[in-house]
Amino acid sequence: MVSPSKTRNEEALAHLRADILNGRLIPGQKLAFADLCARYAVSVGVIREALSRLVEQDLVRSAPQQGFFVAAISRADLVYLTEARCEIEPIALRHAIAEGDIVWESEVVAAHHRLANASLVAPDAPDRLSEEWAERHSTFHETLLLGCENPRLRAIATELRASAELYRRWSFPLDHEQNRDIAGEHAAIVDAILARDPDLAARLLVEHISLTTELLLESEAIA
């Protein structure tokens, strides 16, 4: 049985993370313990643990003598982050295609099927990304690289994707405005993987990552 304390910790983490990702707590905002304790009706210890976890996920930053802040976003950081992802993730994907077995293939297909059958938008807010879709999207991209036998390479790729989550949420309205076929992009990557075509799969993954950045840079969503 899950302890009440653990439940409170997990719930506070989930609510705080969702408030950051959905823009209710904005990039660069100071996160004061008293305000967060009142907001989520939990203790300072619970908030401290949640903030530490979110620092690990690159959604929160800590500064000595200053406290915690929602991670800031910028055009320069987005460009550097995208450049790093477009270098690292295709390498890991190429390894996965070369080293992954039929079990990995089936996991990719299953993760894609779950993602394809999740609602993209939140049921109570059509302008907001569904949390279920976001979780399945993260799992899908993680699964793509599970065939790679190099754990350090996978870890770097995972860290970079985590850093991109805040930008991905900000790009969601732009995807809708541009009628972006995200489902089609995912399906094309899976088809290339199943065809064991590393060049095509790597190119499609880079295009998929880059398009989000292009939409954000063309807009005024990020100063």
Secondary structure by P-SEA (a helix, b strand, c coil): cccaaaaaaaaaaaaaaaaaaaccccccbbbbaaaaaaaccccaaaaaaaaaaaaaacccccccccccccccccaaaaaaaaaaaaacaaaaaaaaaacccaaaaaaaaaaaaaaaacccccccccccccaaaaaaaaaaaaaaacccccaaaaaaaaaaaaaaaaaaaaaaaaaaaaccaaaaaaaaaaaaaaaccaaaaaaaaaaaaaaaaaaaaaccccc
